[in-house]
Amino acid sequence: MSFLRSLLFVLLILLFAIGGGYWLWSATRPSEPLSLELQTPKLSMEQLAPGLRSKPLFFTLAAVPYIKEHWQDWSGAFGLPTPLPEEIAIQCEATLNSPKDWRILDRKWRFGALLLTGDPAGFRPLLDHLRKSPDWTLTRLDPTSLVFERSPARAWTPSDTTALLEVFQTHSAEEQKIARTAIAHRLIYLKEVPAAQKLLEKLLQKEPQYKQAWTELAQLHGMQGQWEESVKAAEHALGVDQRYRPAQVALAEALYSLGRFDKALALTRALYEAAPADSAILMLHAKVSHAAHDFAHEIEVLQRMISLLQGNGQPVGSWQIYLGQAYAATGNSAMAEDQFKAALKDATLVESQRGFAQKALEQIAAKPDLLNSGPSFPPSSLLDAPEVHP
């Protein structure tokens, strides 16, 4: 995978973390408040062994409201003076996309368990690391959370889903559908594709107009690279509700991955106009604009994204690299150089990103006249970067 495609993937994961970008979950919430089992890690936390309460717990920001209500059960494990749960969650969140940083934090606290609450898209690198590590075992799954405990421990298996679904038999029909869809979402990220597909298809047999399940099925196919099937599933959802944003996003992702950039661009432009401050929409629209060679629009979107992140105190170096590349594609050497230099001041850049920005500056310095010749200058000649095509 090229540097640019790797960077796009990492940034998309980060967007879910900062934007709370679980499209499906946010869009499936009914008008009535959801039960605690669908809003909090209640089910998983209640099943943790009492002995684990004497050990520090790793948890994400999404779990903080529940943890605060039960802080007396866990605060003692962190020693005195006891950090606030928000402080611990912030430290944990900072490692979600870097298993190396997570291991450093684990050496500091020596966690007994990890509570990963929220959309798995926001912690996919850590999740993949834990799944492969012999030191950790997945022990719990519920509609909101995943739990890992230090090995040896009883491992969760897909067959445990049956007992989990029984918990919701007394809930409303709507909550039962939401639970199934949310469980399937987590199964997809655990690479338990047959179990996830079975859940979704069984749900759609009973509720063929349930747009949320069709959208999740589109994501399932997409994560397997089955983009034509992903298009069909997304279109099923849009056949139920043509304005359903999660399905529009899923369709745009599938079209982009199939190289149908013009159709994808029409979709993402409409999404962007409807939600110009949504970080995940901005990311999607920027990458589609880039692929469609709509660099002027890409620049506008990236500038907005950088402004949004800076307003939230987030690092922007990765985005400045993108913006520098977009300026380079239009032949604006001065602005491209400014963005690459600004990006190099970001201490959070990984080595490959830093090397890319430095090489870009070297090539700009070597070919300033060519670069200033106008927007027809090929960006690949400037940066030696492959197209972001699938």
Number of C-alpha atoms within 10 A of each C-alpha: 7 11 14 18 16 12 18 19 12 15 17 18 21 21 21 20 24 14 15 19 22 17 19 21 19 11 12 18 14 11 6 6 9 15 11 12 17 21 17 23 27 17 19 20 17 9 10 15 8 9 8 16 17 14 18 21 23 23 24 26 20 22 22 21 14 15 22 15 9 12 14 11 14 17 22 16 18 18 11 8 8 11 12 13 20 17 12 19 18 13 17 21 21 13 18 22 21 15 16 13 15 19 13 12 17 15 10 9 16 16 19 20 22 22 21 27 25 26 25 24 20 26 22 19 17 19 22 14 15 18 15 10 12 11 13 21 22 22 20 22 25 24 27 27 28 22 23 24 23 17 15 10 13 11 14 15 12 12 9 12 18 9 9 18 15 11 13 17 11 9 13 12 11 12 20 19 21 22 22 22 26 24 23 27 28 23 22 22 18 17 15 15 19 14 16 25 20 12 18 25 15 12 18 18 10 9 13 15 15 18 25 25 31 27 30 28 28 28 27 27 21 20 15 12 14 16 23 17 17 27 24 18 25 29 21 21 29 20 14 14 15 12 12 17 18 23 29 24 23 25 30 26 26 26 22 23 20 17 17 16 22 17 15 26 24 14 19 26 20 13 21 20 10 12 13 15 16 17 25 26 23 23 22 23 28 28 24 31 24 23 22 20 16 18 21 14 16 25 21 13 24 22 14 16 24 20 15 16 17 12 9 10 9 12 16 20 25 24 22 25 25 25 27 28 29 26 24 28 27 23 24 20 25 15 16 26 22 15 22 26 19 16 26 20 12 15 10 14 17 12 8 13 19 21 13 18 27 16 16 24 21 13 16 21 13 12 12 15 12 14 26 17 13 15 15 11 17 16 20 13 12 23 19 13 15 13 13 17 15 10
